[in-house]
Amino acid sequence: MEAKLSVNINKIALIRNSRGANFPNLLTVAKDCEEFGAEGITVHPRPDERHITYADIPQLKSIVTTEFNIEGYPNRKFLDMVIANKPHQCTLVPDLPSALTSDNGWDTINQKEFLKDTIAELQEAGIRVSLFINPDNILLDGALETGTDRIEFYTGPYAHDFEQDKYKAIEKYASAADHCSKLGIGINAGHDLNLKNLNFFKNNIPGLMEVSIGHALVVDALYYGLKNTIQMYQNELKRN
Ligand code: PXP
């Protein structure tokens, strides 16, 4: 099984919003990402709607033909929007409303009951759930009890440590991935993955199902173009 590439299009919405008009057109970019080889589209509406807006979601839902993944903190407004739009997957993140970007995973021990109820509600609506999480076996045991279908490893620390020592950087993730397989939890990953660190991550995390990548991919697209860039990321995911 090969890991799927889900392109996070938040940065495209950020560029659009910076001028207040509909340029670039988010729907066109999403469709083009799919045509160029993306196997999923990810969005992360934040409470201030500084990039993806709540109004974008139904429009995206109507045109995305690959996997649609909505990420975010599960307050009531977010959950109602997700359930109304029924993406294939909802990735829950524990971000504070003021967060610049996601920078930590869930505390699946202390927030177990909240997560259990939230996950059950999404699953009843037919939506697969993934929990953003740090690579830690205790937290994974907690995740199992929440009933989540998958976890998404927060790969920010991996990407940071990769620059110093990639073997050390991957250790915790490889052992947590092994634990996930034993528990029967599916594995996604995301944050700060890029053309340098993606292939090493994929090759050391057997069973990796999906990566969601936004920031570096959009920056790379400035230099290589969107089509080439998506294909370059796909090559990194496919090569051994
Ligand atoms: N996963 C989650 C939960 C995120 O919040 C983000 C950033 O929006 C990503 C993945 C993608 O991270 P990046 O933009 O660094 O590729």
Residues whose N, C-alpha, C, O or C-beta is under 5 A from the ligand:
A	BS01	PXP	N8 H44 E71 V93 S102 F132 G190 H191 D192 L193 S212 I213 G214 H215 A216
